[in-house]
Amino acid sequence: MDTIIQSSSDRAKRSSYRHHPIDFKRAVVEQSLTVGSSVSLVAREHDINANQVFAWRKLYKDGLLDVESSQDSQLLQIVLTELPPSLAPPTVASETTAEPAGVIHLAVGKVQLRLEGRVDATTLALVLEHLLR
């Protein structure tokens, strides 16, 4: 009796990933957020997985499905200037004791700010004001 051994590689190949435009993602999320709608029904209507809609909803909530955020990043020119006298920190006498150095690490969305050493409160307030807008 002859035995024929054949490799069985008849597995179904996975289809390629679909790449949906941001406008489509935003429209699906907004449809899923309407009163009385079901994420599952919205997903079935658009032939996508409900988990994908939940992932897009998180991106939408974090502001990452905006048209502005989807555009390519650009480098911005930064110009350093001296602070006007009204915003300049007060001068401290050299005989004061040195404060211990510390580290402040702040993460807001994709923005991270790390401050080491002695931090000027006025400058920090200005940076936080612009960062948290």
C-alpha positions as CSV (number, residue, x, y, z in Angstrom):
1,M,0.0,0.0,0.0
2,D,1.4,3.4,-1.0
3,T,1.0,6.4,1.2
4,I,0.9,9.8,-0.4
5,I,1.7,12.7,1.9
6,Q,0.7,16.1,0.6
7,S,1.0,19.3,2.5
8,S,-2.3,21.0,3.1
9,S,-1.9,24.7,2.7
10,D,-5.5,25.5,1.7
11,R,-5.9,28.1,4.4
12,A,-7.9,31.1,3.4
13,K,-5.6,34.0,2.9
14,R,-6.4,37.1,4.8
15,S,-7.6,40.0,2.7
16,S,-5.7,43.3,2.8
17,Y,-6.6,46.0,5.3
18,R,-9.0,48.6,4.2
19,H,-8.0,52.2,4.6
20,H,-10.9,54.4,5.1
21,P,-10.7,58.2,4.6
22,I,-11.0,60.4,7.7
23,D,-14.3,61.9,6.4
24,F,-15.8,58.4,6.3
25,K,-14.6,57.6,9.8
26,R,-15.9,60.9,11.2
27,A,-19.3,60.3,9.5
28,V,-19.6,56.8,10.9
29,V,-18.7,58.0,14.4
30,E,-21.1,60.9,14.2
31,Q,-23.9,58.5,13.1
32,S,-23.1,56.1,16.0
33,L,-23.3,59.0,18.4
34,T,-26.8,60.1,17.4
35,V,-29.5,59.4,20.0
36,G,-31.1,56.0,19.6
37,S,-28.4,54.6,17.3
38,S,-26.6,51.3,17.9
39,V,-22.9,51.0,17.3
40,S,-23.5,47.4,16.1
41,L,-26.1,48.4,13.6
42,V,-24.0,51.3,12.3
43,A,-21.1,49.0,11.9
44,R,-23.1,46.4,10.0
45,E,-24.6,49.1,7.8
46,H,-21.1,50.1,6.7
47,D,-19.7,46.6,6.6
48,I,-17.1,47.2,9.4
49,N,-16.5,45.6,12.8
50,A,-18.1,47.3,15.8
51,N,-14.8,47.3,17.6
52,Q,-13.4,49.4,14.8
53,V,-16.2,52.0,15.4
54,F,-15.4,52.1,19.1
55,A,-11.7,52.7,18.2
56,W,-12.7,55.5,15.9
57,R,-15.0,57.0,18.6
58,K,-12.0,57.2,20.9
59,L,-9.9,58.9,18.2
60,Y,-12.9,61.3,17.6
61,K,-13.2,62.1,21.3
62,D,-9.4,62.8,21.5
63,G,-9.7,65.2,18.5
64,L,-7.6,63.0,16.2
65,L,-10.2,62.6,13.4
66,D,-10.2,66.4,12.6
67,V,-9.1,67.4,9.1
68,E,-6.4,69.6,10.6
69,S,-4.9,66.7,12.6
70,S,-4.8,64.4,9.6
71,Q,-2.7,66.7,7.5
72,D,1.1,66.2,7.4
73,S,3.0,67.7,10.3
74,Q,4.9,70.9,9.6
75,L,7.8,72.3,11.4
76,L,7.3,75.8,12.9
77,Q,9.9,78.4,13.2
78,I,10.6,79.4,16.7
79,V,12.2,82.8,17.5
80,L,13.5,83.4,21.0
81,T,13.3,86.9,22.3
82,E,13.9,88.4,25.7
83,L,10.9,88.9,27.9
84,P,9.7,92.4,28.3
85,P,10.5,93.9,31.8
86,S,6.9,93.5,32.9
87,L,7.1,89.7,32.4
88,A,10.7,89.2,33.4
89,P,11.2,87.2,36.6
90,P,12.4,89.2,39.6
91,T,16.1,89.1,40.3
92,V,17.1,87.1,43.3
93,A,20.1,87.9,45.4
94,S,23.0,85.5,45.0
95,E,23.2,84.8,48.7
96,T,19.9,82.9,48.8
97,T,20.1,79.2,49.3
98,A,19.9,77.0,46.2
99,E,16.5,75.3,45.8
100,P,16.6,71.6,45.2
101,A,16.3,70.7,41.5
102,G,13.1,69.0,40.5
103,V,11.5,67.5,37.4
104,I,8.0,68.3,36.1
105,H,6.7,66.0,33.3
106,L,3.4,67.0,31.7
107,A,1.6,65.0,29.0
108,V,-1.4,66.4,27.3
109,G,-2.5,64.3,24.3
110,K,0.5,63.9,22.1
111,V,2.3,66.9,23.6
112,Q,4.8,66.3,26.3
113,L,6.6,68.9,28.4
114,R,9.5,68.2,30.6
115,L,10.9,70.9,32.9
116,E,14.0,70.3,35.0
117,G,15.6,72.4,37.7
118,R,14.2,75.7,39.0
119,V,11.1,76.7,37.0
120,D,9.8,80.3,36.7
121,A,6.1,80.3,37.7
122,T,5.2,83.1,35.3
123,T,6.8,81.4,32.3
124,L,5.2,78.1,33.3
125,A,1.8,79.7,33.5
126,L,2.2,81.2,30.0
127,V,3.3,77.9,28.5
128,L,0.4,76.0,30.2
129,E,-2.1,78.6,29.1
130,H,-1.1,78.2,25.4
131,L,-0.8,74.4,25.7
132,L,-4.2,73.8,27.3
133,R,-6.2,75.9,24.8
